[in-house]
Each structure stands twice: as structure tokens, then as C-alpha cells.
Amino acid sequence: MIGLQLIQGRFFSEDLTTDQHKMLVNETFLRENKIENPIGVQLMMGFGMNADLSEIIGVVKDFHYKAVDQPIAALIIQNEPDASYCLVKLQTNDFNSLHKTIQELKAAAAGLSPSFPVEISFFDQAIENMYQSELQFRRTFSLFAGSAIVICCMGILAMSLFASQRRIKEIGIRKVNGATISEVLAMLNKDFVKWVAIAFVIATPIAWVVMRKWLESYAYKTDLSWWIFALAGLLVLGIALLTVSWQSWRAATRNPVEALRYE
């Protein structure tokens, strides 16, 4: 039902009533207890008068049943008749049919245990709630990152406009003396590329330290490869050049007579 991958042994069988005293374990359980041949091994489960021998009938592949910032712990899955939780698989595209089925499940569960309240929740919603903080962080970070890019582009555009206006007569003289549009563009963009490179050199080690500290809170994490920062630098450079080149192109293609007519 939940996609467990069986490595050894078998799952529980509805045809075998003795499976109520059997159990499945995960790979971490075998490693922590140093069990090499788990199938058929009997372990004492429970405490005091409720203690009983339980036999391992299968081993499942490790899976995350808690948030991914926590390491996978040893897990025992037992087929107990008095369990507090029950998984039910529902497949339907009709909301009314789903609502009716849920009401029937509640009535059946209340009939089995009248003294206990019945609560029904969806598995995908439970997983989403487990990662709610990460999802909220991603949305917030994306919003601030997008806002920072827009503000930076506006600032670069204003600086390029100021620079081109300040050097408009110089551009006119250069074009009169035979300078091409590409040479004027290179002249105007050179200073911005220099400042972008300086900002990249300063920001890269800071970003590396911050990301490394953030990833340390996760039990399973990716490595910080050099190409991540190189790609970020190329994207920043591309955005800056696109922003500056628009204004630089306007200044480079302007008629030099208009810039020099008052001289």
C-alpha cells in the first residue's frame, strides 16, 4: 500500500493467523543489532507480563518515516490486532463518493471502539505537514531572492543610464573617429563586469559558509560542488549584461551629431 520494498522474506499474509506474532524490520534494525540472517530470528517484544517472542519474517528497505533532517532509525512493523492506527487505500475521482466512504469508515471504527474518538487524515497531507517548515522556507526564500534580483536589476539599469548620459559626448567623439557599436558596448559594459566579478569573489565564500552551516542540520544532504557557484556567477553576469546592454545599445546606436551639436 505504501510502496515498501521487500529485500528478504515476505510480507504479512491475510491467510495466516499466526502472522499476528510476526514482524518486519528495516535495514537499520539489522545493522544496529548485528543480525546477518534475520529470517526466522525470534526476539522478545514488550515488557513484563505483555512480553512475547516475535519472529522476523521479512526485511524492508530503509525508508523515511520521519522528516529527512533526521537519520533513519531502526524500525519494527508488527501485525497487531489492537493497533491505534489503520491505513486504508482509497481510489476515486468523485468527491461525494470519497465523503461517503469516509463516513462509513468512521461509523465502522466507532462501532468497534465506541469509547475512542475516530480521526481520519490523508497520508499525503500528513507528509506535507511534516515538511511544512521546509516548504514555507522555500517560498519565503524564493520571494526574497526574486525581489533582490529585481531590485539589483533596477539599480544596475539606473547606473548604466547615468554612466551612458555622463559619457554621451565621449561616445559621440569615439563614433566620429570610427569606433564601432561593439567597441562602444564593450567600453560601457567593462566597468559593470568588473564590479560584478568583485561582488562574486566576495559573495562566494560567504554563500559557501552559510549553505554549509544550513546543510549540517540535515542527516542526508548533497555536496556543495564548485559548479554550483560557477553557474550562479554566470547567471549573475548574464543578468547584469542583459540589463546594462539594453541601455548601452541605445547609447551606442545614437546619432553622434545629437551628442556633439552643442559643442
Summary of the structure (lengths in Angstrom):
residues: 263
radius of gyration: 32.8
end to end distance: 82.8
largest distance: 104.7
contacts: 598
relative contact order: 0.09
helix: 58%
strand: 10%
